[in-house]
């Protein structure tokens, strides 16, 4: 019976430790990690913006995009095979 009481007391002490110390410590660490991630994201964004500025490509026209669909490519290949047989 005494072991059971000691286990309950130990569980209560561990819960109190978690509530008062561990949660605040983990929250503080999470904030530090978020700040460092934001800084790294900002630096990555500036690098990506510079890459986009230097490698700017012209978008395809709507007709070019429509002719480049997989279904059109399949149709073209089928048409080529039919023409070869005729």
KOLLO-457736 format. One record per atom (N, C-alpha, C): residue number from 1; residue in three letters; x negated, y, z negated. Coordinates in pm, whole numbers, padded with zeros to 5 digits. Last residue first. Layout:
N
<NUM, ALA, <X, Y, Z>>,
...
END
This chain:
86
<86, UNK, <00055, 00479, 09394>>,
<86, UNK, <00125, 00508, 09519>>,
<86, UNK, <00023, 00530, 09624>>,
<85, UNK, <-00122, 00452, 09184>>,
<85, UNK, <-00058, 00331, 09235>>,
<85, UNK, <00010, 00356, 09368>>,
<84, UNK, <-00190, 00718, 09131>>,
<84, UNK, <-00294, 00625, 09177>>,
<84, UNK, <-00234, 00499, 09237>>,
<83, UNK, <00050, 00819, 09039>>,
<83, UNK, <-00003, 00868, 09166>>,
<83, UNK, <-00109, 00776, 09221>>,
<82, UNK, <00065, 00687, 08792>>,
<82, UNK, <00167, 00660, 08895>>,
<82, UNK, <00116, 00705, 09031>>,
<81, UNK, <-00150, 00802, 08658>>,
<81, UNK, <-00150, 00658, 08684>>,
<81, UNK, <-00050, 00621, 08792>>,
<80, UNK, <-00064, 01070, 08642>>,
<80, UNK, <-00187, 01037, 08716>>,
<80, UNK, <-00192, 00887, 08750>>,
<79, UNK, <00160, 01042, 08480>>,
<79, UNK, <00177, 01088, 08618>>,
<79, UNK, <00053, 01056, 08702>>,
<78, UNK, <00036, 00968, 08243>>,
<78, UNK, <00128, 00874, 08308>>,
<78, UNK, <00147, 00913, 08454>>,
<77, UNK, <-00106, 01201, 08190>>,
<77, UNK, <-00181, 01077, 08212>>,
<77, UNK, <-00092, 00973, 08280>>,
<76, UNK, <00104, 01383, 08158>>,
<76, UNK, <00006, 01403, 08265>>,
<76, UNK, <-00070, 01275, 08294>>,
<75, UNK, <00229, 01278, 07930>>,
<75, UNK, <00301, 01285, 08058>>,
<75, UNK, <00206, 01302, 08174>>,
<74, UNK, <00024, 01319, 07745>>,
<74, UNK, <00070, 01183, 07774>>,
<74, UNK, <00142, 01180, 07908>>,
<73, UNK, <00016, 01597, 07745>>,
<73, UNK, <-00102, 01521, 07785>>,
<73, UNK, <-00066, 01378, 07821>>,
<72, UNK, <00273, 01651, 07649>>,
<72, UNK, <00237, 01693, 07784>>,
<72, UNK, <00114, 01618, 07833>>,
<71, UNK, <00247, 01545, 07391>>,
<71, UNK, <00347, 01489, 07482>>,
<71, UNK, <00317, 01527, 07626>>,
<70, UNK, <00051, 01710, 07273>>,
<70, UNK, <00023, 01568, 07300>>,
<70, UNK, <00123, 01505, 07397>>,
<69, UNK, <00021, 02030, 07439>>,
<69, UNK, <00081, 01943, 07339>>,
<69, UNK, <00052, 01797, 07373>>,
<68, UNK, <-00066, 02222, 07610>>,
<68, UNK, <-00169, 02145, 07542>>,
<68, UNK, <-00110, 02053, 07435>>,
<67, UNK, <00130, 02380, 07703>>,
<67, UNK, <00075, 02282, 07797>>,
<67, UNK, <-00025, 02189, 07729>>,
<66, UNK, <00173, 02550, 07488>>,
<66, UNK, <00278, 02456, 07523>>,
<66, UNK, <00227, 02348, 07618>>,
<65, UNK, <-00059, 02704, 07489>>,
<65, UNK, <-00030, 02620, 07373>>,
<65, UNK, <00074, 02515, 07408>>,
<64, UNK, <-00029, 02838, 07730>>,
<64, UNK, <-00142, 02747, 07712>>,
<64, UNK, <-00118, 02652, 07595>>,
<63, UNK, <00199, 02990, 07671>>,
<63, UNK, <00205, 02889, 07777>>,
<63, UNK, <00091, 02790, 07764>>,
<62, UNK, <00103, 03161, 07472>>,
<62, UNK, <00210, 03067, 07440>>,
<62, UNK, <00217, 02956, 07543>>,
<61, UNK, <-00257, 03180, 07469>>,
<61, UNK, <-00125, 03233, 07502>>,
<61, UNK, <-00022, 03124, 07474>>,
<60, UNK, <-00476, 03145, 07188>>,
<60, UNK, <-00424, 03100, 07318>>,
<60, UNK, <-00288, 03163, 07343>>,
<59, UNK, <-00662, 03413, 07038>>,
<59, UNK, <-00562, 03306, 07033>>,
<59, UNK, <-00515, 03270, 07173>>,
<58, UNK, <-01009, 03452, 07039>>,
<58, UNK, <-00883, 03500, 07093>>,
<58, UNK, <-00782, 03386, 07087>>,
<57, UNK, <-01199, 03457, 06737>>,
<57, UNK, <-01163, 03398, 06865>>,
<57, UNK, <-01029, 03454, 06909>>,
<56, UNK, <-01469, 03571, 06555>>,
<56, UNK, <-01330, 03598, 06589>>,
<56, UNK, <-01301, 03541, 06727>>,
<55, UNK, <-01694, 03541, 06378>>,
<55, UNK, <-01652, 03439, 06474>>,
<55, UNK, <-01505, 03455, 06508>>,
<54, UNK, <-01721, 03762, 06208>>,
<54, UNK, <-01824, 03736, 06307>>,
<54, UNK, <-01780, 03636, 06413>>,
<53, UNK, <-01489, 03754, 06055>>,
<53, UNK, <-01519, 03875, 06132>>,
<53, UNK, <-01621, 03844, 06242>>,
<52, UNK, <-01507, 03506, 05935>>,
<52, UNK, <-01395, 03534, 06024>>,
<52, UNK, <-01422, 03656, 06111>>,
<51, UNK, <-01734, 03541, 05776>>,
<51, UNK, <-01737, 03443, 05884>>,
<51, UNK, <-01626, 03471, 05984>>,
<50, UNK, <-01637, 03735, 05599>>,
<50, UNK, <-01749, 03768, 05687>>,
<50, UNK, <-01758, 03670, 05802>>,
<49, UNK, <-01439, 03583, 05476>>,
<49, UNK, <-01400, 03702, 05550>>,
<49, UNK, <-01512, 03741, 05646>>,
<48, UNK, <-01597, 03389, 05348>>,
<48, UNK, <-01503, 03349, 05452>>,
<48, UNK, <-01459, 03467, 05537>>,
<47, UNK, <-01733, 03553, 05164>>,
<47, UNK, <-01809, 03480, 05266>>,
<47, UNK, <-01718, 03439, 05379>>,
<46, UNK, <-01518, 03640, 05013>>,
<46, UNK, <-01596, 03739, 05087>>,
<46, UNK, <-01679, 03672, 05194>>,
<45, UNK, <-01434, 03395, 04907>>,
<45, UNK, <-01345, 03470, 04996>>,
<45, UNK, <-01422, 03573, 05075>>,
<44, UNK, <-01648, 03325, 04745>>,
<44, UNK, <-01617, 03242, 04861>>,
<44, UNK, <-01528, 03316, 04958>>,
<43, UNK, <-01624, 03523, 04551>>,
<43, UNK, <-01744, 03521, 04633>>,
<43, UNK, <-01721, 03436, 04757>>,
<42, UNK, <-01375, 03451, 04444>>,
<42, UNK, <-01392, 03582, 04507>>,
<42, UNK, <-01515, 03583, 04596>>,
<41, UNK, <-01434, 03198, 04341>>,
<41, UNK, <-01335, 03210, 04449>>,
<41, UNK, <-01351, 03343, 04520>>,
<40, UNK, <-01615, 03266, 04138>>,
<40, UNK, <-01663, 03186, 04251>>,
<40, UNK, <-01565, 03194, 04368>>,
<39, UNK, <-01442, 03410, 03973>>,
<39, UNK, <-01560, 03476, 04028>>,
<39, UNK, <-01611, 03398, 04149>>,
<38, UNK, <-01260, 03212, 03906>>,
<38, UNK, <-01214, 03330, 03979>>,
<38, UNK, <-01331, 03401, 04043>>,
<37, UNK, <-01423, 03036, 03765>>,
<37, UNK, <-01363, 02992, 03890>>,
<37, UNK, <-01315, 03111, 03972>>,
<36, UNK, <-01483, 03191, 03540>>,
<36, UNK, <-01592, 03153, 03629>>,
<36, UNK, <-01539, 03104, 03763>>,
<35, UNK, <-01227, 03212, 03432>>,
<35, UNK, <-01299, 03333, 03472>>,
<35, UNK, <-01410, 03297, 03569>>,
<34, UNK, <-01169, 02946, 03376>>,
<34, UNK, <-01087, 03019, 03472>>,
<34, UNK, <-01158, 03143, 03521>>,
<33, UNK, <-01359, 02888, 03178>>,
<33, UNK, <-01365, 02818, 03307>>,
<33, UNK, <-01285, 02891, 03413>>,
<32, UNK, <-01267, 03053, 02973>>,
<32, UNK, <-01400, 03074, 03029>>,
<32, UNK, <-01414, 03008, 03165>>,
<31, UNK, <-01015, 02936, 02926>>,
<31, UNK, <-01024, 03075, 02972>>,
<31, UNK, <-01160, 03102, 03035>>,
<30, UNK, <-01097, 02686, 02832>>,
<30, UNK, <-01018, 02695, 02955>>,
<30, UNK, <-01023, 02837, 03012>>,
<29, UNK, <-01221, 02756, 02594>>,
<29, UNK, <-01301, 02695, 02701>>,
<29, UNK, <-01227, 02706, 02835>>,
<28, UNK, <-00996, 02844, 02452>>,
<28, UNK, <-01107, 02936, 02479>>,
<28, UNK, <-01193, 02884, 02594>>,
<27, UNK, <-00851, 02608, 02433>>,
<27, UNK, <-00794, 02722, 02504>>,
<27, UNK, <-00902, 02823, 02541>>,
<26, UNK, <-01021, 02455, 02274>>,
<26, UNK, <-00995, 02413, 02411>>,
<26, UNK, <-00935, 02528, 02494>>,
<25, UNK, <-01008, 02606, 02034>>,
<25, UNK, <-01135, 02583, 02102>>,
<25, UNK, <-01113, 02545, 02248>>,
<24, UNK, <-00739, 02587, 01969>>,
<24, UNK, <-00795, 02719, 01998>>,
<24, UNK, <-00929, 02705, 02071>>,
<23, UNK, <-00719, 02306, 01930>>,
<23, UNK, <-00639, 02374, 02033>>,
<23, UNK, <-00697, 02510, 02069>>,
<22, UNK, <-00898, 02262, 01711>>,
<22, UNK, <-00921, 02202, 01841>>,
<22, UNK, <-00844, 02273, 01952>>,
<21, UNK, <-00794, 02411, 01483>>,
<21, UNK, <-00925, 02431, 01541>>,
<21, UNK, <-00938, 02383, 01685>>,
<20, UNK, <-00522, 02366, 01410>>,
<20, UNK, <-00591, 02490, 01373>>,
<20, UNK, <-00720, 02514, 01449>>,
<19, UNK, <-00439, 02120, 01521>>,
<19, UNK, <-00355, 02239, 01533>>,
<19, UNK, <-00434, 02367, 01508>>,
<18, UNK, <-00645, 01941, 01451>>,
<18, UNK, <-00613, 01967, 01591>>,
<18, UNK, <-00537, 02098, 01606>>,
<17, UNK, <-00623, 01953, 01173>>,
<17, UNK, <-00748, 01991, 01239>>,
<17, UNK, <-00723, 02026, 01385>>,
<16, UNK, <-00364, 01851, 01144>>,
<16, UNK, <-00393, 01988, 01101>>,
<16, UNK, <-00521, 02038, 01167>>,
<15, UNK, <-00404, 01590, 01240>>,
<15, UNK, <-00309, 01680, 01308>>,
<15, UNK, <-00333, 01825, 01271>>,
<14, UNK, <-00587, 01497, 01045>>,
<14, UNK, <-00627, 01507, 01185>>,
<14, UNK, <-00534, 01598, 01265>>,
<13, UNK, <-00421, 01505, 00818>>,
<13, UNK, <-00543, 01588, 00823>>,
<13, UNK, <-00589, 01604, 00968>>,
<12, UNK, <-00229, 01315, 00890>>,
<12, UNK, <-00189, 01454, 00864>>,
<12, UNK, <-00308, 01546, 00873>>,
<11, UNK, <-00391, 01086, 00906>>,
<11, UNK, <-00319, 01133, 01024>>,
<11, UNK, <-00277, 01279, 01007>>,
<10, UNK, <-00476, 01066, 00638>>,
<10, UNK, <-00574, 01088, 00743>>,
<10, UNK, <-00507, 01142, 00870>>,
<9, UNK, <-00229, 01011, 00518>>,
<9, UNK, <-00301, 01133, 00481>>,
<9, UNK, <-00404, 01167, 00588>>,
<8, UNK, <-00176, 00763, 00639>>,
<8, UNK, <-00084, 00875, 00659>>,
<8, UNK, <-00153, 01006, 00627>>,
<7, UNK, <-00393, 00613, 00538>>,
<7, UNK, <-00376, 00632, 00682>>,
<7, UNK, <-00284, 00750, 00714>>,
<6, UNK, <-00337, 00619, 00264>>,
<6, UNK, <-00458, 00684, 00313>>,
<6, UNK, <-00451, 00708, 00464>>,
<5, UNK, <-00103, 00468, 00264>>,
<5, UNK, <-00097, 00607, 00220>>,
<5, UNK, <-00219, 00683, 00271>>,
<4, UNK, <-00211, 00221, 00345>>,
<4, UNK, <-00107, 00285, 00423>>,
<4, UNK, <-00097, 00433, 00390>>,
<3, UNK, <-00380, 00163, 00134>>,
<3, UNK, <-00436, 00183, 00267>>,
<3, UNK, <-00336, 00256, 00357>>,
<2, UNK, <-00198, 00121, -00073>>,
<2, UNK, <-00285, 00239, -00078>>,
<2, UNK, <-00346, 00267, 00059>>,
<1, UNK, <-00082, -00119, 00000>>,
<1, UNK, <00000, 00000, 00000>>,
<1, UNK, <-00087, 00126, 00000>>,
END
